[in-house]
Amino acid sequence: MLLQGVKVIEHATYYAAPGAGGILSDWGAEVIKIEPPGGDPVRSNFPTKGTGKEHLTDNPAFDGDNRGKKSIVVDARTEEGQEIIRKLADTADVFLTNVRPGGIGRSGLGYDVLSKRNPKLVYCALTGYGLEGPDANAPGFDVASFWSRSGLARLTAPKGSELFPVRTAAGDHTTSIAAVAAINAALIQVLKTGKGQLVDVSLLRTGLYTIHTDLAIQLFFGRNASTRPRAEAYNPLTNFFKTKDDAWICIVARAGKSDLPRMARAFELPGIETDPRFQDGKSRRDNAAAITTLFDEAFARFTKAEMAARLTAEEIAWAPAQTLAEVAVDPQVLAAGGIVDMPGKDGGTFRSPGGPARFHGVDDGPKGPGPKLGEHTKQVLKSVGYSDAEIEAALATKVVA
């Protein structure tokens, strides 16, 4: 396993930081998840009461980000609990947290403290807005920090339409990937120099990088084009079109005119390669509505299967705009490893999203089920030197659970 021997202490809840810990766990790291009394809130985000599934022990949202981890419950509001976390960090390669800078500092768990005790520690602070600046201590969530503050929400919504939120944890999980990349870069530095590193990953900065091209244009020219409705697209040859059987297909036109003869054959629209409306970016933009209508009428003559065959035969870049139900049975999704079988808590398996990368010939999938709350508290405390009597005393005072 790629990260076998790497120990990660995850002092985090919700999605972005636990998602990063989940990827590291898939890749072989030992990840110890510190949960507050009552557990990570995502454990109860999807109640089953009244659904007929009250018997289930698995939670697809929580387990997908926390599979293969060990769970320990520690009350970090207490000095005793804080010292337990410090001792865990003493033995770790990585400390991963999404506690806001002010709170983590007050608890004596900041980088300045932990790195003095463990100079090789890679300390990843995953926050809404970063570790510096006027809003460093503001609460961060993906729909606010990643989606709204970065400009993505305004940029994505077509001009004149109302804004809408990003789907559940999409910005969080994008940030999870960024955090994993940063953590592994810092681990390489440790291997080379023996020196640890403070890693500052934020939802805001990841959101800014996600719109890198548009932001670069804004910074250089001082302005940017808005997103337009489908019939007003800047390049109507790259768009979404609905087939005879109500399926949506996305087509992508390459630069210049090379795709026009192919489109003429695929859509049975002879002459578009010489039509003045199609000749360059300006003419296409000026005639976007007419071109979109022409293509709409062409797509409406064919079923999804028929149009797919035509597009493929002409080597036009295309993809179906799928529902998640369709994604779940897409043979290419399965071949790419996008869905994995995940161990359940009570035996058996259930399907879950795979990680963001594949390492061929290596076990890069789930290493176990999502942990039960506090399942490994005693085991983990023993591993860092606590005696049975000390553990029982901590349990009695509810410092741990």
C-alpha positions in Angstrom: 0.0 0.0 0.0 1.3 3.4 -1.0 1.1 5.2 2.4 1.6 2.2 4.7 3.4 3.3 7.8 2.1 6.9 7.6 0.0 7.8 10.7 -2.6 10.6 10.4 -4.4 12.2 13.4 -7.6 13.7 12.1 -9.2 16.3 14.4 -12.0 17.3 12.1 -15.7 17.0 11.3 -18.1 17.4 8.3 -16.7 16.8 4.9 -13.6 18.6 3.5 -10.9 17.5 6.1 -12.5 14.0 6.7 -12.6 13.6 2.9 -8.9 14.2 2.8 -8.4 11.7 5.6 -10.5 9.2 3.8 -8.4 9.4 0.6 -5.2 8.9 2.7 -6.9 5.9 4.4 -7.7 4.4 1.0 -4.1 4.8 0.0 -2.9 2.9 3.1 -2.3 5.4 5.9 -3.4 4.7 9.4 -6.0 7.4 10.1 -7.2 8.0 13.7 -10.3 10.2 13.7 -10.8 12.2 16.9 -14.5 12.9 17.3 -16.2 15.2 19.8 -18.7 13.8 22.4 -21.8 12.8 20.3 -19.7 12.3 17.2 -19.1 13.9 13.9 -22.4 15.7 13.0 -22.5 13.9 9.6 -23.2 10.7 11.5 -26.7 12.0 12.1 -27.2 14.2 9.0 -29.3 11.6 7.2 -31.8 10.2 9.7 -33.6 7.1 8.7 -36.6 7.4 11.0 -39.8 6.9 9.0 -38.0 5.6 5.9 -38.3 1.9 6.8 -34.5 1.7 7.0 -34.1 2.3 10.7 -32.2 -0.9 11.1 -29.3 0.2 9.0 -25.9 0.6 10.6 -24.2 2.1 7.6 -24.4 5.8 6.6 -23.3 6.4 3.0 -22.4 10.0 3.5 -20.4 9.5 6.7 -18.8 6.2 5.8 -17.7 7.3 2.4 -15.4 9.9 3.9 -14.4 7.9 7.0 -13.9 4.3 5.7 -11.0 2.4 7.1 -10.4 4.9 10.0 -10.2 4.4 13.7 -12.6 6.4 15.8 -11.7 7.8 19.2 -14.0 10.2 21.2 -12.1 13.0 23.0 -13.6 16.0 24.7 -11.2 18.6 23.4 -12.8 21.3 25.6 -10.9 19.8 28.6 -7.3 20.1 29.4 -7.1 16.3 29.8 -8.6 15.8 26.4 -6.2 18.3 24.8 -3.2 16.5 26.3 -4.5 13.2 24.8 -4.6 14.9 21.4 -1.1 16.3 21.9 0.3 12.9 22.8 -1.4 11.4 19.7 0.2 14.1 17.5 3.6 13.3 19.1 3.4 9.9 17.4 2.0 11.0 14.1 3.3 11.9 10.6 0.3 14.1 9.8 -2.1 16.2 11.9 -5.2 17.2 10.0 -7.8 19.6 11.4 -10.6 21.9 10.4 -10.9 23.7 13.7 -10.8 27.4 13.2 -7.4 29.1 13.9 -8.6 30.9 17.1 -10.2 27.7 18.6 -7.2 25.5 17.8 -4.9 28.0 19.3 -6.8 28.4 22.5 -6.9 24.6 22.9 -3.1 24.4 22.7 -3.2 22.3 19.6 -1.8 24.8 17.1 1.2 24.2 14.8 3.5 26.2 17.1 2.8 23.8 20.0 2.7 20.5 18.2 5.7 21.1 15.9 7.9 21.8 18.9 7.0 18.4 20.3 7.2 16.7 16.9 9.5 18.6 14.5 8.7 16.2 11.6 5.0 16.8 11.8 3.1 17.7 8.7 0.3 19.9 10.1 -2.6 20.5 7.7 -5.0 23.3 8.7 -8.1 23.1 6.4 -10.2 26.2 6.9 -12.8 28.3 5.2 -10.6 31.3 4.5 -7.0 30.5 5.4 -4.9 31.2 8.4 -4.4 35.0 7.9 -6.6 38.0 7.1 -9.6 39.7 8.6 -11.9 36.6 8.1 -9.5 33.9 9.1 -11.7 32.9 12.0 -15.0 33.1 10.2 -16.9 29.8 9.9 -16.4 28.2 6.6 -18.7 26.0 4.5 -18.4 25.1 0.9 -21.5 26.9 -0.3 -20.2 30.1 1.4 -16.4 30.0 1.2 -15.8 27.9 -1.9 -18.9 28.7 -4.0 -20.0 32.2 -3.0 -16.9 34.1 -1.8 -14.7 32.8 -4.6 -17.1 34.1 -7.3 -18.1 30.6 -8.6 -21.8 31.1 -7.7 -22.1 34.4 -9.7 -19.9 33.1 -12.6 -21.8 29.8 -13.0 -25.4 31.2 -13.0 -26.4 32.4 -16.5 -26.8 36.2 -16.7 -30.1 37.3 -15.3 -30.9 34.1 -13.5 -31.2 33.6 -9.8 -28.2 32.1 -7.9 -28.3 28.5 -6.7 -26.2 26.6 -4.2 -23.5 24.1 -5.0 -24.5 20.5 -4.5 -23.8 18.8 -1.2 -20.1 18.9 -0.3 -18.9 19.4 -3.9 -16.6 22.2 -2.9 -15.6 20.3 0.2 -14.5 17.3 -1.7 -12.6 19.4 -4.3 -10.8 20.9 -1.3 -10.2 17.4 0.1 -8.2 16.6 -3.1 -6.2 19.8 -2.7 -5.4 18.9 0.9 -4.2 15.4 0.0 -1.9 16.8 -2.7 -0.5 19.4 -0.3 0.0 16.8 2.5 1.9 14.4 0.3 4.1 17.2 -1.0 5.0 18.1 2.6 5.6 14.4 3.4 8.2 14.3 0.6 9.9 17.3 2.2 10.0 15.4 5.5 11.6 12.5 3.7 14.3 14.7 2.2 15.0 17.1 5.0 13.5 15.7 8.2 11.6 19.0 8.6 7.9 19.2 9.1 5.6 21.8 7.5 2.5 23.8 8.2 0.1 23.3 5.3 -2.6 26.0 4.9 -5.5 24.7 2.7 -8.8 26.7 2.4 -12.1 26.3 0.7 -11.7 29.9 -0.6 -8.3 29.3 -2.2 -9.4 26.0 -3.7 -12.5 27.7 -5.2 -10.3 30.5 -6.7 -8.1 27.9 -8.3 -11.1 26.0 -9.6 -12.0 29.1 -11.7 -8.3 29.7 -12.5 -8.8 30.5 -16.2 -11.7 33.0 -15.7 -10.0 34.6 -12.7 -6.7 34.9 -14.7 -8.7 36.7 -17.5 -10.3 39.0 -14.9 -7.0 39.9 -13.3 -5.3 40.6 -16.7 -8.1 42.4 -18.5 -10.1 43.8 -15.6 -13.3 42.1 -16.9 -14.8 38.8 -17.7 -17.6 37.4 -19.8 -20.7 36.3 -18.0 -22.3 32.8 -18.4 -25.0 33.0 -20.9 -28.2 30.9 -21.4 -27.9 28.0 -23.8 -29.4 29.8 -26.8 -27.0 32.7 -26.3 -23.8 30.7 -25.9 -20.5 32.4 -26.9 -19.7 29.3 -28.9 -23.0 27.6 -29.8 -21.1 24.6 -31.3 -20.2 23.6 -27.8 -23.5 23.1 -26.0 -26.2 20.8 -24.7 -28.8 19.4 -27.0 -31.9 17.1 -26.4 -32.5 14.0 -28.4 -35.8 12.6 -29.7 -36.1 10.4 -26.5 -35.5 13.4 -24.1 -31.8 12.6 -23.4 -29.3 15.5 -23.2 -26.0 15.3 -24.9 -23.0 17.6 -24.6 -20.9 18.3 -27.7 -17.6 20.1 -27.7 -16.3 21.7 -30.9 -12.6 21.9 -31.4 -11.0 25.3 -32.4 -11.4 26.5 -36.0 -13.5 24.8 -38.6 -12.3 21.2 -38.4 -15.5 19.8 -36.8 -17.9 21.5 -39.2 -17.8 18.8 -42.0 -18.1 16.1 -39.3 -21.2 17.9 -37.8 -22.7 18.3 -41.2 -22.6 14.6 -41.7 -23.6 13.6 -38.1 -26.5 16.0 -37.9 -27.6 15.7 -41.6 -27.1 19.4 -42.1 -25.3 19.8 -45.4 -23.8 23.1 -46.2 -23.0 24.3 -42.6 -19.3 24.1 -43.4 -19.7 26.9 -45.8 -22.6 28.8 -44.1 -21.3 32.3 -43.2 -22.9 32.0 -39.8 -20.5 29.3 -38.8 -17.2 30.7 -40.1 -15.6 32.2 -37.1 -16.1 33.0 -33.4 -17.8 36.3 -34.0 -20.3 35.0 -36.7 -21.2 32.1 -34.5 -21.7 34.3 -31.4 -23.8 36.7 -33.4 -26.0 33.9 -34.7 -26.0 31.8 -31.6 -29.8 31.6 -31.3 -30.3 30.5 -34.9 -27.5 27.9 -34.7 -28.9 26.5 -31.5 -32.3 26.2 -33.0 -30.8 24.5 -36.1 -29.0 22.0 -33.9 -32.0 21.5 -31.6 -34.1 20.4 -34.7 -31.3 18.1 -35.9 -30.9 16.4 -32.5 -34.7 16.0 -32.1 -34.7 13.7 -35.2 -32.6 11.1 -33.5 -32.7 9.0 -30.3 -29.8 9.1 -27.8 -28.4 5.8 -29.1 -28.6 6.9 -32.8 -27.0 10.3 -32.1 -24.3 8.7 -29.9 -23.4 6.4 -32.8 -23.3 9.3 -35.3 -21.1 11.4 -33.0 -18.7 8.6 -32.3 -18.4 7.7 -36.0 -17.5 11.2 -36.8 -15.0 11.5 -33.9 -16.8 14.5 -32.4 -16.1 15.1 -28.7 -19.3 14.4 -26.8 -20.7 13.0 -23.6 -24.1 12.2 -22.3 -25.4 14.6 -19.6 -26.3 11.8 -17.1 -28.4 11.5 -14.0 -26.7 9.9 -11.0 -28.9 6.9 -11.6 -27.3 6.6 -15.1 -23.8 7.2 -13.7 -24.3 4.3 -11.2 -24.5 1.8 -14.1 -22.2 3.6 -16.7 -19.7 0.9 -17.8 -17.0 3.6 -18.3 -17.5 4.8 -14.7 -17.1 1.3 -13.5 -14.0 0.6 -15.7 -12.4 3.8 -14.5 -12.8 2.6 -10.8 -15.2 5.4 -10.0 -17.4 3.2 -7.9 -16.0 0.7 -5.4 -17.4 -2.0 -3.1 -17.1 -0.8 0.5 -17.2 -3.0 3.6 -20.2 -2.5 5.8 -20.1 -2.5 9.6 -22.0 -5.7 9.9 -20.4 -7.7 7.1 -21.2 -7.5 3.4 -20.5 -4.6 1.1 -22.3 -1.6 -0.4 -21.3 0.6 -3.4 -19.6 3.9 -2.8 -17.7 6.5 -4.8 -14.1 5.7 -5.4 -11.1 8.0 -4.7 -9.9 10.6 -7.2 -7.0 8.6 -8.5 -6.0 5.1 -9.4 -2.7 3.4 -8.8 -2.5 0.4 -11.1 -1.3 -2.8 -9.4 -1.7 -1.3 -6.0 -4.5 -1.6 -3.4 -5.9 1.9 -3.5 -9.5 1.2 -2.3 -11.4 1.1 1.0 -9.4 -0.5 3.9 -12.4 -1.1 6.1 -15.9 0.1 7.0 -16.7 3.5 8.5 -15.9 3.2 12.3 -18.5 3.0 15.0 -18.4 6.0 17.3 -15.5 5.5 19.8 -14.9 2.0 18.5 -11.1 2.3 18.9 -10.8 4.7 21.9 -9.2 2.1 24.2 -7.0 0.6 21.5 -5.6 4.0 20.5 -5.0 5.3 24.0 -3.1 2.1 24.8 -1.0 2.5 21.7 0.4 5.9 23.1 1.1 4.6 26.6 -2.1 5.0 28.6 -2.6 2.3 31.2 -5.9 0.5 31.7 -6.5 2.4 34.9 -5.8 5.8 33.2 -8.2 4.9 30.4 -10.9 3.8 32.8 -10.5 7.1 34.7 -10.8 9.1 31.5 -13.9 7.2 30.6 -15.4 7.7 34.0 -15.0 11.5 33.7 -16.2 11.5 30.1 -12.9 13.0 28.8 -13.0 10.2 26.3 -15.8 7.8 25.2 
